[in-house]
Structures are given as structure tokens and as C-alpha cells.
Amino acid sequence: MIDTFLGDLGHLMTIVAFVTALITAYAYFKTYQANEIEKQSWMRFSRISFAIHGIATFLIAGSLFAIIYNHRFEYFYAYSHSSKALPVHYMISSFWEGQEGAFILWMFWNVILGAFLIRINKVWEAPVMIVFALVQAFLVSMIMGVVIGDLKIGSSPFILLRDATQAPIFQVNPDFVPEDGTGLNPLLQNIWMVIHPPTLFLGYASTLVPFAFLMAGLATKKYSEWIRPALPWAIFSAMILGMGIIMGAYWAYVTLNFGGYWNWDPVENAVYVPWLVMVAAIHTMITFKKSATALKTSIVLVIMSFVLVLYATFLVRSGVLGDASVHSFTDLGLSGQLLIYMLFFLLVAVVLSIRSWKNIPSSEREASVYSREFWIFIGATTLGLMAFQVILPTSIPAYNALIESFGGISNMAPPADQVEFYTKFQLWFAVALALLTAVGQFFWWQKMDKSKLKNALITPYVISLLFSAAIIVLAKVYDWKYIILVVAGTFTIVANATILAKLLKKSTFKLAGGSLAHIGLGMVLIGIMFSSGYSDIISVNMSGLTYSNSWEDEMNKEHVLLWINKPTQMKDYTVVYRGRHKKVVGVPEYVPARILETTPEVNKMIAKTDYKDYFKKGEEVDIVLEENDYFQIDYFQNEVLKFSLNPMSQFNEGMGGLISSPDSKIYLNKDLYTYVAAMNDYADPDWKEDEIYEVAPGEQFHVADFVTYFDGAEVLDQMDDYVMQEGDIAVKAKLRILDYDVEKVLEPTFIIRNNQVGKLPVIDNELGLRVSLENILPEENKFVFKVNQYQKDYVVMKAIVKPYINVLWVGTIIMLIGFTVAIYRRFDEFKKMRDKGLEV
């Protein structure tokens, strides 16, 4: 039965949210214009309007999640992004898998941020909230789904499946509801995708706050006053965006199988570029607070950071990157709206800036080479160049689309090897940035001249060289590019640690944010250098065989074929593949798939045998995502089991074949990273010709390559899976098959009923055997077995050692701590000034 209540509620709340966003913008505009007598009533009305908008936004989100959670597959969004198999946390991921859900998430964060600003910042409330409300109106329009003639405004997540598709079933039965949805993209079935998108969209939303303060400052002619309230929010935005980038990188590392954490994908770049610009803006804003310089630069950078977020949204969600990125969305007809959204705020910002430019304070004093202003400017320029170098090639598909829309032809193409292309430039920018952060900190905290600079730098410089030399020798870093990177990274760590020590000795911890962030940057550079530049592929094909002529050379050379139970040497390890496993609800370990039998119900299986103390034979168990297989790989050294890894794979036709996620053994100084690149598909086996064996009890023989013992047979009175009748004779044979260090027992059964013979064969998917007891020859005391073979179970696996990758992850954490300390300091500073009545 189709339930339209939730959809109707969502549609209604979307209209309410859109209307109240426009009313809020108008009401706050009237608040700003009103005299003191009328101001309070307009302010009260504005807040009520924004509160209604916020409630409507929450109800939109609640309606969509209720549709997903209650498996209302009559709705196109739930059918397209969810399924009954998903646990609740993956239902949350499916909420923002689609574009519409992502826009709702963005709206949600804007409401939270707007409410927070109303509470803490009364002076700037009206002009800032005008900008907020207008942004919300644009975002809500993205999910309205209103069609007026040929004009489509937004794409609604509350549309019914029958209205979104032309499937013939709806002509026969308009009330048809699918039994299940198509499910969540397997690559998004990871806990980090529950956390990463909300963090990233909070980062997107937070770039609006400094932009809104800037627009308010320009509109109200408070050309410099906006810096103080905007600065803590700019740092917050950079921290959250950075956290989102780090989470995305870690998700890629633990979920995708390209062997890394950053692939310079256009969608990754679209987030990286606004972050770089926002970090540059923070530094110039701080410079202005210190010395009344770089205000105009700050204005340009804050505008750019927000507009680049909108541009990133356009690139990702307009479909223009469809052929260039694995992460981009298809076009839902929103590209025009997205373009208008971006151009509107760009135009408003440019107009306000041009109108105010001649009135914006600027310093005529020329910056000395030995001034902090000079070094901040060089650092901001470097960050800007880094962003510029990335965004231009990333925008090639958008440029081509623009040319083609005017009837032209563009032959420009994005870089073929994007990792090599971007890295060769960004590497040297990073080196320059590391050196600048090292030297610049000394200028920041004290006045410098040539002699003072020399005395200040000599100690950290010597210590850095000693540490760098030790790293280079011990870690065998012989590539000259990496040597430079090690020296630069070590220098920024030591120099900033020197400043940090002095700050902690003389002052409080809240001044340590910059030093901590820069120390984290140095660690990140060194971690990237080691984990990417010196990763070691240990799964080298030493057999001399080509696994498949259809595979690329890299696949045949850098992967190892593991037959089940067969020990295989892999550099310092002997590895053994032990078969496929499943995740069972309530069981803290992986359960062998061979002891579980599928059922018609999703994520339900029956136990074929007892398993420890967790469940008994015949019990129904709940599976965590039944389509996922976990391949147990045991690692031995000197015949001692050191650890086991369980990389995951599933065969997904909708995603083009095998989807694999890695598993890693984490050490203090390295990760051993593994993933399955190919596996045996025994869903539809290609059985070979029959092989017949006549064997006496107690006899040893060979089945395929396996040593096999026939331990005899027994007559059965009853059978577990077969109802015996009076007069039935059932005989079960026992075969022991040795597969290296594993012994398996196969028990085919022979049944006689009314002179009719029945055979119950046994299939072992891991061994690739089907064995049936064909006949009994009592006069010869022999039993006749028929054996069919197909491919024995195997996996093709890649294993990579990632040295010192934890230096990267620890560095990112330290960097985020630095941002957090800086946020606390700047917000505390703002509150003190506000409470003194100095924020005007």
C-alpha cells in the first residue's frame, strides 16, 4: 500500500522552508533599515521566521529519513539509495548518497550555524542573517521539484517511484511497491561515510559565515570591523574542511583499493582548493589584526573561498565531471540553478567590493623582507598558487562544456596521469610552504633583522640537519627530491617546536595553535613522502606464469595467486588463504561461509553446524550485509602464525564487477595493506567430466590432487535433511580429504527406496569437488564414487607495505588540534571585545 503522508509532509515543508527563507531575508533587511522604535519588532519577527524555517528544514530531513528507515520503496529516493539489507548506520549514509539528501544536509548545517550566530552576535545579526537566508533560499530551491512548462526548479526527494520511472508495471498496477530497493553503493558501506559527508558539508556551510560577515561589513561600511567576528569562524571552517578532507582520505585508504589515500580526483580537488584559499585568508586576516595590512587581500580570499565552494558544488553535482571522476553525480537538471546560485553571490560580492574598494583601509608602508607581513604575503601567495595549479586542470571538463554549449569544439583533456601531474607541482609548493612556516613563525613573534634572524634560526637549522641526516641514513632515503622534502618537513617541525617551547614557557597554551598546526604540516609532508614514495609491493608474482592474458601487466606482475590452504611465499611471510567468511550479528569474529546456508530472506542464513559458543546447528543467524565476503589470509613467519587479515570483496554487476575493500595490519612504523583483486566465482561452476573411483573401506586414493582416505560407511536410521520411510535403506560413506594442513570430511549418501536408487552428493566449494556415492558392490567389498571437479577456490591478492604512514595520520591530528586551539583563542578574544561593547 502506497503511503503518501511522508512525501506530502516533505513537499509541504520544502515550500514552507523556501517561503520562510525569503521572508527571513526581507524581515532582516527591514530590521537593518528600521529605526530604534521599530527595530525590536522587526527583529522578533525575523527570528520567528527563521525559527519556522529551521523547523521546516528539520521536518524535511526527518521525513526523508523516515521514508528510508521504514523502507518506503514507493518513493524513488528510498528505492534508489537504500535496501532492507542495510543496518541503521548505512541507512544514514544512504540519506546523503543522493544529491537531494546532500542539499538537505547542507541546509541543516546552515540552520544550526545561523541559530548559533543569532545567539552570540546581536550587533551583526541582521546584515549577516540576510546573507544566510538568501543562501538557504537557493539551497531549498534545489529540492523543490517544481515544474513550470519546460522550466524545472530543483529535484524533489519526495517523488514517488511511479512518477519518476516509466516502468510497465505501473501501467498495470499503479499502486505497485517494490519488495526491496537497489541498495547503497558498496563503496559507501563504511563507517567513515557515515561521518565524512556531514563533516564535509559542515565545512561547506561554515565558509558562509566569514563570507556573510564580509558582505555585512561591506554593505554597512564597516570595512575592517568584520574581521574580528569572522576570524574564529574562518579558522573553524578551515579546521572542519580539513577534517573532512582527512576523513575522506582515510575512507579512501580503508575502503578503496588503489593503494593510497589521495588520487587527485577532480572531486577531491574541488574540496582541497577552497581549503587552501581559506587557510590563506586566515593568515592575511590575522596579519591585518596585527598590523592593519592585507585587508584587501583578506576580502578577496574570503570571497574566493566561498565562491570556490559553490564552484566545487557545480563541478560535482552538475554532471560535468561525469567522465572525469568516479565520485561525481549525474546531472539532475540542476546545472543551471547551480550556476545561477554561484554567479549570484559572486556578482553581489564583486559589486559590493568595487563600490567599497576606495574606502577600504590599506597600509602604504612597504613591507620589509624582515617583517612578518612580507612572509605572510609570500605564504598566502604560495597557497594561492597551489590552489590555482589544481583548479585550472580540474576545470577542463567545465571549460569544454562551456565551449560546446556555444557550438564550439574543445580538444582539451584533463591530465592522463593525474597523480603524477599534480604531485610534481604540489610537491615543490609543499616544500616552499614548509620552509615558510618554519621561518615565518620567528618573524611572527618578535621583530627581526638580519643578525637576529641568523641567531634565531641557527639552532633549529643545525638540529634539523642532524635529524634529517638520521632519517635519510636509517630509512635509506636516496632520492634527491625526497631528501629535500625530509629536510623541509623536519625543519618546520623543529623550528615550530622551538617557538612552541618558548610560548609555553612565557605564556599560555592558547597561543600555541599556529605552531601546532605547522608541526602537524611538517609531519604530514614526511608521512606522505614515506607512505607514497617508499611503499613496497611485496605481492610479486614469482611463479613466472601469466594469470590471465586479459589482465594488464601490472596485475600479472604485482599480485600473488593464493590457492586455498596452499602456503605461498611472499617476501618475509608465508601466506595461506583460508577461505571466505561472513560477518554475523553478535559474533565478534568472522564466521566461515562454508558452515552457513543461504535462505530466501535478506541477511538471514542457517547454520550447518555448531560454531563455538555462538550458535548451534540449524539456528537462523543474522548476517551483516550478506553480499560481502571476507577472505581470511594468514601470515606466518618461521612457521608461526603472526596475524590474519580479512580483505572484503563482493561481486556487483551494477558497479561493473568486483568491488574490493582492503584490510591492513597496523604497526607503529608501517601498515601492511592488502586487497583482493580477483576471486574464484563458484556461483555457476563449470564442472569437468565425471571421474569414477572404486574403493574399498580403509583404502587410500587420489581425488584430483588430494590424498583421500575412505574410512568406511554406515547404515543410517535417520537423516537430518531427508525424511526416511519404512523400508528405506540409507548408506553414508565417509571420505577424508587432505588439502595441505587441512583435513575435510565429505559424506555422500546412497538411498534405496522401493528398488529405486537415490544419491545425495556433497559439494565442497573450496576444494571445487562434487562427490556422490554411485553404487555399492558388496561382492567385491567396494564402493563406487563419482567425482566432478571445477576450479579450486583462490584469490588474487595485492599486498603493499606503507612505511611510516602513521606519521601522516598523527600529523593531521596535531594540525587539527592546532586549529582548535586557534579557534578557542580567537573566539575568546571576540567575546571579550563584545562584552566590553567594542564590537560595532
N, C-alpha and C positions, 0 to 999 in steps of 0.2 A: 504494500500500500504506500503510495507516494505521500510524504509529509511535506507540505509547503510552508508550514509555520516558520521554521527557522530561516528559510530563504526569504520569505516575506519580511521577517523581522530585520534580517541583514540588509535587504534593499531599502527598507524604510529608514533604518539608522544611517545608511550611507547618504541618503538625501538630507536627513537632519544634520549630519556632520558637515556636509558641504554648505548648506544654507547657514548654519551657525558659524562656520569659519568666516564666511563673507560678512555676516552680521558683526562678529567679533572684531574684524579688521575695521569696519566702519565705526563701531562704537568706540574703539580705542583711538581712532582718528579724531572723533568728536571730543573724546576726553582730553586729548592733547590740545585741541583748539579752544576748549571751554574756559570760561573764567572761573575764578575760585569758587563762586557760588554754585555753578552747575557741575563743576569737575567731579565732585564726590558721587553725584547721582549717575553720571555717565560712567564713572569708574566701576560703580557697583553693577551697573547693567552689563558692562564689558566682561566683568569677572563671571557673572551668572551665565552669560552667553558662552564664554569659554568653558565653563564647567559643564554645560549641556553638551557642548561639542566633545569634551573629554568623555562623558558618559556614553554618548553615541558611538565614539570610537571604540571604547571598551566592549560595548554590546556587539559591534561589528566583529571584533576579534572573537568574542565569546560565541557568537552564532556560528562562525566558520569552524571553530574548534569543536563545537557540539556536533556539527554535521560530520566532521572527520571521526570524532571519538565514538559516535553512535552508528558508524558505518552506514550513513545515509547515501548509498551509492546511486540514488536517483539524481544526485547533484553531480554535475560534470567535474567539479574540483575534487571532491572526495573520490570519485571513480578514477580520476587520472593520477592522483598522487598518494592514495592510501590503499590499504587492504586489511582484511581480517587478521592476517598473519603478523601484523606489526604490533610490538609491545607499545605501551603508552609513550615512552620517551621517543620512539621513532614516529609515532603519530604527531608529536610536537614538531619533529623535523619536517614531516610532510606538510605541515601548516605553511611553512615558508619555502617549500620546494618550488611552488609556482610563483609567477610574477605578482599576482594579486595578493597572495599572502605576504610576500616581501614588502609590498607597499603598505599593507595594514600594519606590519611590524614597525616600519618607518614612522607611520602616523602615531602609533602607540608611544614610541620613544619621544616624539616631538611634544605630545601631550604631557608626558612626565616632566620633560625639561621645562616646558612652558609654565607648568604649575609651580615648579621649584623656583623659577625666576620671579614669578608673581609674589611668592612668599618672601624672598630675600632681598629684592631690589625694587623698592617702591619708586625711587626717583626716575629710573629709566623704564618703568613698566610700560607706559602707553606706547612710546615710539618703537620699543623693542617688540612688543606683542603684535603690533601692526604687521611687522615682517613675518613673525611666527604664523599669524592667522592666514596671511596670503599664501605662505608655503603650504600650510595644511589644506587650503582650498585646492591648490594644484594637485597635491597628493591624493586627496579624496576623489578628485575628478578621474584619477587613473583607474578607479574601481567602480565607477558609476554604471557603466554598461548601458548607456543611453544611446539609442539610435534615432537620428532625425534625418529621414531621407537617406542620402548617401553618407551622412556625417555620423561617425561613431565616436562617442565620448567615453573612454575607459572600457575596461573589460571586467565584468562582474564575476566574482567567485561564487555567486549565489544562483547562477543559471542552472536550470535542470538539464540533465543529460539528453533528454528527448528534444530539447530546444537547441542543443549545441551540436548534435550529430544528425545525419540523415540515414541512420540505420533502418533497414526494412522492418525490423521487429516492432518499431514504434508505430508503423502504419497498421500493423495487425493488432498490437496491444499497446495503446498509448500510456498505460499505467505500468508497463514493464519496468522492473527494478533488477539490475544485475545482482547475482549472488555475491560477487566479490569485485574489488577494484583491481586495477593493474599494478598497484603497489608502488613503493618508494624505490627510487633509483638505488641499486645495491651499493654504489659508492658513497651514498649519503647515510647508509645504515651504520653509523659510527657515532659514538657518544660525543665526539668533538663537533659533529654537525648539529648537535642539539645546542651547543654553547657558542660556536663560532659565528653563525649568522646573526644572532641577536647582538653579540658584541660588535660585530662589524657595522650593523645598522645603527647601533647607539653611537658609534664613531661617526657615521654619516650624519646622523641627526645633530650631533654636538657641534659639527662645523658651522651649523646655522647660528649658534649663539654668538661667537665673536663677529660673524658677518652681520647679525642683527644689531649688535651694539655699534658697529661701524656705521651701518646705514642710519641708525638713530642719531649718531654723533654728527654725521654729515648733514642730515636733514634739520637738526636743531642747532647747527652751527657750534656744537661742542667738539671742535675738530681734534682735540687731543685728550679730552676728559674720558672718552670711551675706552682708552687703553687700560686703565686700572680695572674696571669691572670685567673687561673682555679677556684680560691676560690669563687668569686662572682657568677660564673656560677653554682658551686656546690650548693650554698645556693639557687639560683634561681630554680635549678632542684628540690631540696628538698621542696621548697615552692609550686611549681606547682604540683608536685606529691602529696604532702599533700592536696592541694586544690582539686585535682582530687579525692582523697580518700574521703574527706569530702563531696564533691558533690555526689559521689556515695552512701555514707551513707545516705545523705539526700534524694536522689532519692529513695532508698530502703524504707526509713521511710514513704515517702508520696505516694509511688506507690505500693509497695508490702505489703502483708497482714500477714506477720509473726509476726508483732507487735514490730519490732525493726529497727535498722539501721545497724547492723553488725552481720552476721551469720557465720563468719569464713568459708565461701565458698572458695573452692580452688582458684577461680579466684580473689576473694578479697585478699586472702593471697599472691597471685603472684604479686600484686601491693604493698602490705604492706611491704613485705620483702625487696625489693630494696630501699624503702623509709627509713627503719630503718638503712640499711647499709650506705646510702648516708648521713644521719644525723650523724652517727658515723664518717664518713670520714670528714665531715665539722669540727668537733671538733678536730680531730687529725691534720688536715691541719692548723687550727688556732694555735694549740699548737706548730707546727713547726715554724710558723712565729714568735711566741713569744720567743721560747727558743731553736730552732734548734734540737728538738727531735721529734720522731714519724713520720719521713719522710717515712720510710719503711712501717710502718703501714698504712699511708695515701695511699701509692701506692697500697697496697693490697686491701684496702677498695674501692678505686675508680674503680679498675679493677672489683672487685666483684659486685659493684652497676650496672655497665653497663652490665656485663655478666648475672647478675640476671634478668635484663630487657629482655634480649634475651631469657633467660631460661623461664621467665614468658610467653613470646610470644609463645615459643614452647609448653608449657603446655596448653595454652588456645586455640591455633589455629591448633594444630596437631591432635586434636580429642582424645588425650589420656585421657582427663578428661571427656569424653562424658557421662560416667555413674556416675561420682562423683560430677559434677557441673551443675547447671541449667543455668550457664552463658556461658559455653564453646561452641566453634564452632565445627562443624563436620569437618572431615579431607577432604580437597580438593586435597589430593595428595601432599601437601606441606611439610609434616613432615620431609622428607629427606632434602629438601632445608633449612628448619628452623634449623635443626640440624647442617648442614654444616655451615650456617651463624653463629651460636653460637660458634661452635668449631674453626672456622677460626680465629675469633677475640680473643678467649680465648688462642689459640695457639700462635698468634702473641704477645699478652700481656705477656704470660709466657716466651716466648723466649727472648723478649726484657728485661724483668725483670731479668731473670737469667744471661743474658750477662752483665747487668749493676750492678748487686747486690753488688759486692765487691767495686764498685766505688761510691755507694750511700752514702752520708754523714750520719753518725749516731753519737749520743752522747754516750760516755762511762760512763757519770755520772749517778750514781744510783739515781732514783727518791725517794725523801723523802716522808714520809706519809703526811707531812705538805707542800707539793708542789702541784702546780696546775697540773703539768704533771701527778702525781700519780692519782689524782681524775679524770682527763680527760681520762686516760687509763682505770680506773675502769668503767667509764660511757660508753666508747666505747665498752668495753668488755661486759657490760650488754646489750647494743643494739645488739651486735653480737650474744649473747646467745638467745635473744628474736627472732631474725631472724632465727637462727639455729633451735630453738624449733618448729617454724612454718613450715619452708620449708621442713624438713625431712618427717613428716607425709603427707604433701601436695603432696610430690613427690612419694608416694607409687604407684599410678597407673602407673607412668612413669617407676618406678623400675620393676613392674610386667610385663609391656610391653617389657622391655629390656630383662628380663629373658626368657619370652616366645618367643622372636624373635630368641633366641639361642636354642630353643627346650626344655627349662626347664619349671618347674611348680612352681609358687609362690602363696602361700596362704595368703600373707599379705593383709590386708584390711585397708582402712582409718578408723579413729575413727567413731564409730556408732553415738555417740552424740558429734559432733564436737564442739558445743558451750561449753559444759561442759568440754571437754578435753582441748581445748586451753585456756579457761578462767582460769582454776585452776592454770596454769603455768604463763600465761601472767599477771595475777593479781599481783603476787608477784614480777615479774620483774618490773612492773609499780611502785609498792611501792618503790623498791630499786632505780629506776630511779628518782622518785620524791625527795627522800632524798638526792641523789647525786647532783641533780640540785640545791637543796637548799644550801647544804654545799659548793659545788664546786664553786659557784659564789663568795664567800668570798675569797677563795684562788686565784681566777682569778684576782681580782682587787687589791690585796695587799699581801705582804709577811706575812706568818703566822707562829707562833709557838704555842705551847700548850696553853699558857696563853692568847695570843691574840685571838686564836680560841674560847676559852671559853668565853671571854668577848664579842666577836662579835656575838656569837650565843645565848647568854643567853636571850637577849631581844626578838628576833623573836621567840625563843623557848617558852617563857612564854606566849607571845601574841597568838601563835599558839594553845597552850593548852587551853587557855581561849576561843578562837573562836571555837575550836573543841568541847569543852565541851558544849558550847551553841548549836552548830549544833546537837550534839548527843542527848541532852535532848529535844530540841524543835522539832526535826524531828524524835525522837524516834528510833534512830539507835542503836539496841541492839545486832546485830550480830558482834562477835569479829573481824571477817575478815574485815567487813565494817568500824568498828571503827578505825582499823589500817589504812585503806585507807583514811578515812576522816582526820586523824591526819597527814598522809604523804602529802596529797594534800594541806591541809591548811598550813602546814609548808613550802612547796615550794612556795606557793603564798606569804606568809608573808615575808619569807627570801628574795625572789627576789624583792618584793616590797620595802624592806628596801634598797637593793642595788640600785634599780631604783631611789628612792628618793635621795640618795647620788649622783648618777650620774647626775641627773637633776639639782641638787644644784651646783655641781662643774664643770660640763662640758656641752656638748651639747646633744640633743636628739638622735643624730645619733649613740651614744654608747649604746643606750638602747635596741637594738634588742634582745640580749640574754636574758635579764631579762624579757622582754615582752613575748618572746616565752615560757619561763619556767613558767611564771604566767599562760599563756594560758594552758600549760600542766597540771598544778595543777587543774584548773577549769574543764578541760576535764575529769580528773580522778573522781572528785567529781560528775560531771554531769552524767557520766556513772554509777557510783555506785548507785545514787538515781534512775535514769530513768530505769535502768535494774534490780537492786537488790530490789527496793521497788515499782515496778509497781503494781497496784492494779486492778484486774479484777472485774468490777462492774456488768457485764452482767451474773450474776449467775442464773441458771435455778432453780427457786423456785417453779415451778409447780408440781414437783415430777413426771413428765411424761418424758418418753424417746422419743425424737423427731423422731429418726429413729434407728432401730436395726443395720443398716448397717454403722452407724456413730461410730467413736471412742468415748470412754468415755469422753475425753476432749471436744469434740464437743457438746455432750449432756449436760455436766455439766457447761461449761463456755460460753455458748451462750444463748441468750434470743430470744424466738419466738415472733414476733410482727405481730399481725393481723392488717390490715389496719383500721385506725381510732379508734382502741381499746386502751385505756390508760393502760399502764403496768408499774408497779413499778420497778425501777432499782436503788437500793441503795438510794441516796439522790434525785433522779429525778423520775418524772413520764414522760415516753416517749411515743410518739404516732407516728406511721408510717403513713405518709400522701400520699403515692403513688409514682409512677415513674415520672421522669421529664426528659426533654431534654435540651441541650444547643442549643439556636437559635442565629444565627449570628445577631449582632446588638441589642440583648436583654441582659441587664446586670444581669438578674436573671434567675433562672431555670424555664422552662415552663412546666406545667403539660402535660404528654404524652397523657392523655385521650382526649385532645382537638385537637390533631394533627393526621392526617391520612396519611398513607404511600402512596408513589407514585412509579412508576417503576424507576424513576431517583434516582441516589445515592445522599444521603444527601438533598433530597427535600421532603417536606411534605406540606399538605394542612391544613389550619386552619379550624376546625369545628365550631368555634365560635370566637367572638371578644375576644381579650386579652389586657385589659387595653388600653394604647395608642400606643401599639407596632405594632399590626396588626389586620386586620378585617377578618371576616368570609369569607372563600373562597380564601383568598390570599395564594400564594405559599411562603413558608419560607425556608430559608437555615439552615440546621442543622449542628452542629459541631459534626462529627462522629456519624452518626445515630445509629450505633450498641451499643453505650454506653447508659446505663440507670443510672440515678442519683436518689437515693432513699431518699426522704425527711424524716428526723427523727426530730421531735420537742421535745425539752427538757423543761419540766415545773418544777417549784418549787413553792409550795403553790398556785397552780392553775394559776401561772403567767408564760407566755412563756418567757424563758430566752434566748434561741438561737435555731437555726436549723442547722443540719449537712446534708450533701449530699454525702455519700459514693457512689462510682461508681462501677458498675458491668456490664459485658457483657458475654453472653454465646458464647463460641468459641470452636467449635468442634476440630479445628486444634490444639488448645492448651490444649485439654483434658477436656474441660468443662467450669466451671465458672471461669472467670478472674475478680478479685476484686481489687479495689484500695481504700485506706482509706480516711477518711476526719477527721479533728481534730479541736476541739475548743482550741485555744491557749490562755492560761492565762500567767501572769508573772511568776508564780511559778509551773505551771503544764500544761500538754496537756491532753485533753480528746480525746482519739484516738479510732475511730470506723471503722469497715468494715463489709460488708455483706458477710456471709459465705454460704448462701443458699437462694434461692428465688423461688417463685411460677412461674412455666413455663406455661403460658396460650397460647402458640403458637398453641398447639394441645390439646385442653381441652377434658377431659373425662366426657361427660355430663351424669348426672343421669337420671332416668326415669322421664317421664312427670308428672307434678302436675297440676291439673285443679282447678281453682277458679271461682265461680260465685259470682259476687259482684255488688251491687247497687251503684250508684253515692252517694258520701258522706260517704260511709261505710269504717270502719277501719278493717283491717285483717292482718294476718301474712304471709309473704313470707319468707320461711326458718326461720331465726332467726330475721328477720327485721320487725319492725312495719311499716305497709304500709297503705297509705290513697289513696282511689280512688276519685279524685276530680272531676270526670266527663269526658265528651267527647265533641268534637266539630266536626262539618262537615267542611271539607276543600274545598276551591275553587281552590287552587293550592298547589303544594308541591315542596320543594326545589330540591329533588333528584329524582323526578318522573314526567314524562310528562303526564298530565291528558287529556283525550279525552272527547268529548261531551257525556254526559250520564253517565260518571263515578261518582261514589259516594265514597268519602273517609272520613273515620271517625278516628280521632286521640283521643286516651284515654290518660289521664294524671294520672300517679301514682307517689305519693311522698313516697320515701322510706327513713326511718330514720336509719342511721348507727352511733350510739353513738351521737356525736355532729355534724354530717354531714347529710344534707338533700339532697337527689338526686332525680331528676325528670326523669322518664322514660316514653317515649311517643310512644308506639307501634301503628301501623296504620293498619286499616282494609279497603280494597278496593273492590268495586263491579264493574265489567265491563261485560256487556252482560251476566248477571246472573252467571258470574264466580267470585269466591271469591279469592282475593289475600291478603296475610298477610306480612307485613313488620315488622319483630321482631326487638327488641332493645337488644343489648348485652352490658352489663357493666362488663368489665374485672375485675375491682377492687372488685366488690361485688360477682363476679362469677355467674351472672344471665343472662339468656336469656328469655325475656318476649315477648309473641306475643298475640295479640287480636284475639282470635279464632272465636268468634261469638257474635252476639248481639241478645238478647231476649227481644224484645220491649214489648211483652205482660206481661212480668214479671219485666220490667224495670231493667234488669240485663245485665251485660257484662261478657263474658266468657274469662278468661285469661289462657294461658298455660305457665307454668314456668319450665325451666330446670336449674339445679344447677351444678356447679362444684366447685373446691376449691377456696375459697375466697383468695384474694391477701394477701401475707405475705412476710416477710423476716426473716431470722435467722441472728442475728447480734451479734458481739462481741464488747465490749467497755472496754477500759483499761485507767486508769489514770496513766500518766507518770509524776511523780513529778520531778520538778527542771531540766527538760530536757533542758531548755533554758540556764542553766549554761554550759552545754556541747557545745551548738552552739556558745554562746558568747566566750567561751574559745577557740574554733577553730578560731574564727575571730581574737582574740587577738594574738594567736600564729602566724597567717599569717601576721599580722601587724608587729610582731617582726621579722619575716623572711624578710619582705620588707625593714624594717629599716636597717637590717644587709646587705642586698644586696646593698642598696644605699651607706652605709659606705665603703664596700669593693671595690665596683666599683669606687667610688670617689678616694679611695686610689690608685687603679691601674692606673687611668687616670693621677693622679698627677705624679706618677713614670714614666709613659710612656712619658708624656710631657717633663719631665726632661731628657729623653733619658736613663733612668736607667733600662728599660725593655729590656733585651737582651736574 
